């Protein structure tokens, strides 16, 4: 099975909501749609305010290439100002099993 999940958890800067974060992602969503191997993206917000951003890729390599572009090509995106960067936990992991 050649699928990977990019999973990032973090907190927002004080005063911002999950809705603010989603609004700040419009350019990132467009960027992701253009990337080879992109499958889908989901953003969740837990009761404690933790945001989880999950992106499915055809492979871990596709995810790593895209993540690199988000930090370089998309460096001016407004999304970066919404994240408390000290709280970020980022990983790309291969999928071992799935049920459709």
C-alpha positions as CSV (number, residue, x, y, z in Angstrom):
1,X,0.0,0.0,0.0
2,X,1.5,3.3,-1.0
3,X,-0.3,5.9,1.0
4,X,1.0,8.3,3.7
5,X,-0.6,10.7,6.2
6,X,0.9,14.0,7.1
7,X,-0.3,14.8,10.6
8,X,0.4,18.1,12.3
9,X,-0.9,19.1,15.7
10,X,-0.5,22.6,17.3
11,X,-2.2,25.4,19.1
12,X,-3.2,28.7,17.6
13,X,-1.8,32.1,18.7
14,X,-3.9,33.5,21.5
15,X,-7.1,35.2,20.4
16,X,-7.6,33.2,17.2
17,X,-10.2,30.5,16.6
18,X,-10.3,27.4,14.5
19,X,-12.5,29.3,12.0
20,X,-9.7,32.0,11.8
21,X,-7.2,29.3,11.0
22,X,-9.4,27.7,8.3
23,X,-9.9,31.1,6.6
24,X,-6.1,31.7,6.6
25,X,-5.6,28.5,4.7
26,X,-7.2,29.4,1.4
27,X,-3.9,29.7,-0.4
28,X,-2.5,26.6,1.2
29,X,-5.5,24.6,0.1
30,X,-4.9,25.8,-3.5
31,X,-1.3,24.9,-3.2
32,X,-2.0,21.4,-1.9
33,X,-4.5,20.7,-4.7
34,X,-1.7,21.4,-7.3
35,X,0.8,19.0,-5.6
36,X,1.5,15.6,-7.1
37,X,0.1,12.8,-4.9
38,X,-2.3,15.0,-3.0
39,X,-5.5,13.0,-2.0
40,X,-7.4,15.0,0.7
41,X,-7.0,17.3,3.7
42,X,-9.0,17.5,7.0
43,X,-8.6,20.0,9.8
44,X,-10.0,19.3,13.3
45,X,-10.2,21.2,16.5
46,X,-10.3,19.4,19.9
47,X,-12.2,20.7,22.9
48,X,-8.8,22.0,24.4
49,X,-8.2,24.0,21.2
50,X,-5.6,21.7,19.7
51,X,-5.7,21.8,15.9
52,X,-5.0,18.6,14.0
53,X,-4.2,19.1,10.3
54,X,-4.2,15.8,8.3
55,X,-3.3,15.5,4.7
56,X,-3.3,12.2,2.7
57,X,-0.7,11.6,0.1
58,X,0.1,8.9,-2.4
59,X,3.5,8.5,-0.7
60,X,5.6,9.9,2.1
61,X,7.9,11.5,-0.5
62,X,4.9,13.4,-2.0
63,X,4.1,14.7,1.5
64,X,7.7,15.7,2.3
65,X,8.0,17.6,-1.0
66,X,4.8,19.5,-0.4
67,X,5.7,20.3,3.3
68,X,9.0,21.7,2.1
69,X,7.2,24.0,-0.3
70,X,4.8,25.2,2.4
71,X,7.9,26.5,4.3
72,X,9.6,28.0,1.3
73,X,7.3,28.7,-1.7
74,X,4.4,29.5,0.6
75,X,6.4,31.4,3.3
76,X,4.3,34.5,2.8
77,X,1.0,32.7,3.5
78,X,-1.1,34.2,6.3
79,X,-1.5,30.8,7.8
80,X,2.0,31.0,9.4
81,X,1.0,33.9,11.6
82,X,-1.9,32.0,13.1
83,X,0.2,29.1,14.5
84,X,2.0,29.0,17.9
85,X,5.1,27.5,16.4
86,X,6.5,26.3,19.7
87,X,3.6,23.8,19.9
88,X,3.9,22.2,16.5
89,X,4.3,18.4,16.2
90,X,4.7,17.4,12.6
91,X,5.1,13.9,11.0
92,X,4.5,12.0,7.8
93,X,3.8,8.3,8.3
94,X,3.1,5.5,5.9
95,X,-0.4,3.9,6.2
96,X,-0.2,0.3,7.3
97,X,-3.9,-0.6,7.0
98,X,-7.1,1.0,5.8
99,X,-10.7,0.0,5.5
100,X,-12.9,1.5,2.7
